[in-house]
Amino acid sequence: MGLLGMGHRLFVPKLLATSKEDLLQADFEGALKFFRVQLPKRYRAAENARRLMEQACNIKVPTKKLKKFEKEYQTLRESQLQQEDPIDRFQRENRRLQEASMRLEQENDDLAHELVTSKIALRNDLDQAEDKTDVLNKELLSTKQRLVETEEEKRRQEEETAQLKEVFRRELEKAELEIKKTTAIITEYKQICSQLSTRLEKQQAATKEELDFVRSKVMGCDNCRDLFTTLGSLQASSPGRDKTYGEPSDEEKDGLKEQLRHLELELAQTKLQLVEAKCRIQELEHQRGVLMNEVQAAKNSWFSKTLGSLKSSTSSSSSSTSQTPSSPKEGPA
């Protein structure tokens, strides 16, 4: 009742202020009817009631009035307790305690149910975490095994790479030595060809000089002049002359023919040697080109294989490294 009275002290002034115009226009009975009918009907709507509550809450009450209301409430409360029957007071207190006890029991039951539910949920979470830990441990062991295998494969590939480098180095040295030998042989054959060409030119010049000398000798002889033309060819003579000058002409002719045949044979041999030397040079140059192509192909093949193996080993190592940090932390294996 005391609280209700203090509530009236807050709300009634606000109600009178909002209804001031209606009250001033009505008479006494109209004012009674306003308080009995129109005012409750107006604040039956939720929006009007909410607005009234906001206006009442915004009323500023002085501190002195609040202290005064507090003292009045304490006085009113003490007087009510003194006037109240002890049995009623104890019954009311008993009901309050029973309600509090029932409320506490309900809260206890709710807490117990919540505790059991939380334990079950925690147990499920723990089981899931253990299962996940087992899976992660298995993945970690598998990753470690793959890492060991990858490192072993990398080491083996490095050994193979070193062996391939050594083989390639030996083959390269061998090919370079072969190329040097081939180059030396080609140079030697070129020198031989040059010498043979020079010798052939000298022999041709010497043969020409000898032929000119023989021709001059023949032309200087009256008997031989009729047998030979200015070009050195033998003319058909009369039977009398053949009989007269036959024996000396045949000897000179046979000697000249033999000498010419010898020179022609030597010239043919020299030309044959020159052709053979050129063929040998071409063959050696062809072998040199084949060797250079083989060396280049071996370089390209070895580099491509080496780069491919290094790329595969690098990608395997990077994938294993990227998978290892996702595993749970453990102590050293």
C-alpha positions in Angstrom: 0.0 0.0 0.0 2.8 2.4 0.8 4.5 1.7 -2.5 1.1 2.2 -4.2 0.7 5.5 -2.4 4.1 6.7 -3.6 3.3 5.6 -7.1 0.1 7.7 -7.0 2.2 10.6 -6.0 4.2 10.2 -9.2 1.5 9.3 -11.6 -1.4 11.4 -10.5 0.3 14.8 -11.2 1.3 13.5 -14.6 -2.3 12.3 -15.3 -3.7 15.7 -14.2 -1.2 17.5 -16.3 -2.1 15.5 -19.5 -5.9 15.8 -18.8 -5.8 19.4 -17.7 -7.8 20.8 -20.7 -10.5 18.1 -20.4 -11.0 18.7 -16.7 -11.2 22.5 -17.1 -14.0 22.2 -19.7 -16.1 19.7 -17.6 -18.2 20.3 -14.5 -18.1 18.3 -11.3 -20.1 15.3 -12.6 -18.3 15.5 -15.9 -15.0 15.4 -14.1 -16.1 12.3 -12.1 -17.3 10.7 -15.3 -13.9 11.5 -16.9 -12.0 9.8 -14.1 -14.4 6.8 -14.1 -14.8 6.2 -17.8 -12.7 8.2 -20.3 -9.4 8.2 -18.4 -9.2 4.3 -18.0 -10.4 3.9 -21.6 -7.7 6.3 -22.9 -4.9 4.4 -21.2 -6.3 1.0 -22.1 -4.3 1.2 -25.3 -0.7 -0.1 -25.0 0.8 2.8 -26.8 -0.8 5.4 -24.5 0.1 3.4 -21.4 3.7 3.1 -22.6 3.9 6.8 -23.3 2.4 7.5 -19.8 5.1 5.3 -18.2 7.9 7.1 -20.1 6.6 10.5 -19.0 6.3 9.3 -15.4 9.8 7.9 -15.4 11.2 11.1 -16.8 9.8 13.1 -13.9 12.6 14.5 -11.8 12.1 14.0 -8.1 14.2 16.1 -5.8 16.6 14.2 -3.4 14.8 15.7 -0.3 11.5 14.3 -1.5 13.1 10.9 -2.1 14.5 10.8 1.4 11.1 12.0 2.7 9.4 9.2 0.8 11.9 6.7 2.2 11.3 7.7 5.8 7.5 7.6 5.2 7.8 4.1 3.7 10.0 2.9 6.7 7.5 4.3 9.2 4.5 2.8 7.3 6.3 -0.5 7.1 7.0 -0.6 10.9 3.5 0.3 11.7 2.2 -2.4 9.5 4.4 -5.0 11.1 3.3 -3.9 14.6 -0.3 -4.1 13.7 0.0 -7.4 11.9 -0.8 -10.7 13.7 2.4 -12.7 14.4 0.7 -15.9 13.1 -0.1 -14.3 9.8 3.4 -12.9 9.6 4.9 -16.3 10.3 2.6 -18.0 7.8 3.5 -15.4 5.2 7.2 -15.9 6.0 6.8 -19.6 5.9 5.2 -19.4 2.5 7.9 -17.2 1.3 10.6 -19.6 2.6 8.7 -22.6 1.0 8.6 -20.8 -2.3 12.3 -20.0 -2.0 13.0 -23.6 -1.1 11.0 -24.9 -4.1 12.7 -22.3 -6.3 16.1 -23.4 -5.0 15.2 -27.1 -5.5 14.1 -26.4 -9.0 17.4 -24.5 -9.6 19.3 -27.4 -8.1 17.5 -29.8 -10.4 18.2 -27.6 -13.4 21.8 -27.3 -12.4 22.1 -31.0 -11.9 20.5 -31.6 -15.3 22.8 -29.0 -16.9 25.8 -30.6 -15.2 24.9 -34.1 -16.5 24.3 -32.6 -20.0 27.6 -30.7 -19.8 29.5 -33.9 -18.7 28.0 -35.9 -21.6 28.8 -33.1 -24.1 32.3 -32.8 -22.7 32.8 -36.6 -22.9 31.6 -36.6 -26.5 34.0 -33.7 -27.3 36.8 -35.5 -25.5 36.1 -38.7 -27.5 36.1 -36.7 -30.7 39.3 -34.9 -29.8 40.9 -38.3 -29.0 39.8 -39.7 -32.3 41.0 -36.6 -34.1 44.3 -36.9 -32.2 44.7 -40.5 -33.3 44.0 -39.6 -36.9 46.5 -36.7 -36.7 49.1 -38.9 -35.1 48.7 -41.4 -37.9 49.0 -38.7 -40.5 52.1 -37.4 -38.7 53.7 -40.8 -38.8 52.8 -41.2 -42.4 54.2 -37.8 -43.2 57.4 -38.5 -41.3 57.8 -41.8 -43.2 57.2 -40.0 -46.5 59.7 -37.4 -45.5 62.3 -40.1 -44.8 61.6 -41.8 -48.1 61.8 -38.4 -49.9 65.1 -37.6 -48.3 66.4 -41.1 -49.2 65.2 -40.6 -52.8 66.8 -37.1 -52.8 70.1 -38.6 -51.6 70.0 -41.3 -54.2 69.2 -38.9 -56.9 72.1 -36.7 -55.8 74.4 -39.7 -55.9 73.1 -40.5 -59.4 73.6 -36.9 -60.4 77.1 -37.0 -59.2 77.8 -40.2 -61.1 76.2 -38.8 -64.2 78.3 -35.6 -63.9 81.4 -37.8 -63.6 80.4 -39.9 -66.6 79.5 -36.9 -68.6 82.8 -35.2 -67.6 84.8 -38.3 -68.8 82.8 -38.6 -72.0 83.2 -34.9 -72.6 87.0 -35.2 -72.1 87.0 -38.2 -74.3 85.0 -36.4 -77.0 87.2 -33.3 -76.7 90.3 -35.5 -77.0 88.8 -37.3 -80.0 88.0 -33.9 -81.6 91.5 -32.8 -81.0 92.9 -35.9 -82.6 90.5 -35.6 -85.5 91.4 -31.9 -85.9 95.1 -32.8 -85.9 94.5 -35.6 -88.5 92.5 -33.2 -90.6 95.3 -30.6 -90.4 97.9 -33.2 -91.2 95.9 -34.4 -94.2 95.4 -30.9 -95.4 99.2 -30.4 -95.1 99.8 -33.6 -97.0 97.3 -32.5 -99.7 99.1 -29.2 -99.9 102.4 -30.9 -100.2 101.1 -33.3 -102.8 99.6 -30.4 -104.8 102.9 -28.6 -104.6 104.7 -31.7 -105.7 102.3 -32.3 -108.5 102.7 -28.8 -109.7 106.5 -29.2 -109.6 106.3 -32.5 -111.4 104.1 -31.1 -114.0 106.5 -28.2 -114.5 109.5 -30.6 -114.6 107.7 -32.8 -117.1 106.8 -29.8 -119.3 110.5 -28.7 -119.2 111.6 -32.3 -120.1 109.1 -32.4 -122.9 110.2 -29.0 -124.2 113.8 -30.2 -123.9 113.1 -33.4 -125.9 111.0 -31.4 -128.4 113.9 -29.0 -128.9 116.3 -31.9 -129.3 114.0 -33.6 -131.8 113.5 -30.4 -133.7 117.2 -29.9 -133.8 117.8 -33.2 -135.6 117.0 -33.2 -139.3 116.1 -36.9 -139.4 113.7 -36.6 -136.4 112.2 -33.4 -137.5 110.4 -35.1 -140.4 109.0 -37.8 -138.0 107.6 -35.3 -135.4 105.4 -32.3 -135.8 105.8 -29.1 -133.8 103.3 -30.6 -131.2 105.5 -33.7 -130.7 103.2 -36.2 -132.5 104.7 -38.9 -134.7 104.0 -38.5 -138.5 103.7 -41.3 -141.0 106.9 -41.3 -143.1 107.7 -42.9 -146.4 108.9 -46.5 -146.6 112.3 -45.4 -147.8 112.8 -43.2 -144.8 111.6 -45.9 -142.4 114.1 -48.2 -143.8 116.8 -45.5 -143.8 116.3 -44.0 -140.3 114.2 -46.8 -138.6 116.6 -48.0 -135.9 117.6 -44.7 -134.3 114.1 -43.3 -134.5 112.6 -46.3 -132.7 115.0 -46.1 -129.9 114.5 -42.5 -129.3 110.8 -43.0 -129.7 110.7 -45.8 -127.2 112.8 -43.9 -124.7 110.5 -40.9 -125.0 107.4 -43.0 -124.7 108.7 -44.8 -121.7 109.7 -41.6 -120.0 106.3 -40.1 -120.9 104.5 -43.2 -119.6 106.4 -43.1 -116.4 105.5 -39.4 -115.9 101.9 -40.0 -116.7 101.8 -42.9 -114.2 103.4 -40.8 -111.5 100.9 -38.0 -112.2 98.0 -40.4 -112.0 99.3 -41.8 -108.7 99.7 -38.3 -107.4 96.1 -37.4 -108.4 94.8 -40.6 -106.9 96.6 -39.8 -103.6 95.1 -36.3 -103.7 91.6 -37.7 -104.2 92.0 -40.2 -101.4 93.3 -37.5 -99.1 90.3 -35.3 -99.9 87.9 -38.2 -99.3 89.6 -39.0 -96.0 89.4 -35.3 -95.0 85.6 -35.3 -95.8 85.1 -38.5 -93.9 87.0 -37.1 -90.8 85.0 -33.9 -91.0 81.8 -35.9 -91.1 82.9 -37.9 -88.1 83.8 -34.7 -86.3 80.3 -33.3 -87.0 78.7 -36.6 -85.8 80.8 -36.5 -82.6 79.8 -32.8 -81.9 76.2 -33.7 -82.4 76.4 -36.7 -80.0 78.2 -34.5 -77.4 75.5 -31.8 -77.7 72.7 -34.4 -77.5 74.4 -36.0 -74.5 74.6 -32.5 -72.8 71.0 -31.7 -73.5 69.7 -35.1 -72.4 71.8 -35.1 -69.2 70.7 -31.5 -68.3 67.1 -32.3 -69.0 67.2 -35.4 -66.9 69.1 -33.7 -64.1 66.7 -30.7 -64.0 63.7 -33.1 -64.1 65.0 -35.1 -61.2 65.9 -32.0 -59.2 62.4 -30.5 -59.8 60.6 -33.7 -58.8 62.7 -34.0 -55.6 62.2 -30.4 -54.8 58.4 -30.6 -55.3 58.3 -33.7 -53.2 60.3 -32.1 -50.4 58.1 -28.9 -50.5 54.9 -30.9 -50.4 56.1 -32.9 -47.4 57.3 -29.8 -45.6 53.9 -28.0 -46.2 52.0 -31.0 -44.8 54.2 -31.4 -41.7 53.2 -28.0 -39.9 49.5 -29.0 -40.0 50.1 -31.9 -37.7 49.7 -31.5 -33.9 52.7 -30.6 -31.8 54.6 -33.5 -30.3 57.8 -34.2 -28.6 60.8 -35.3 -30.6 60.3 -38.8 -32.1 
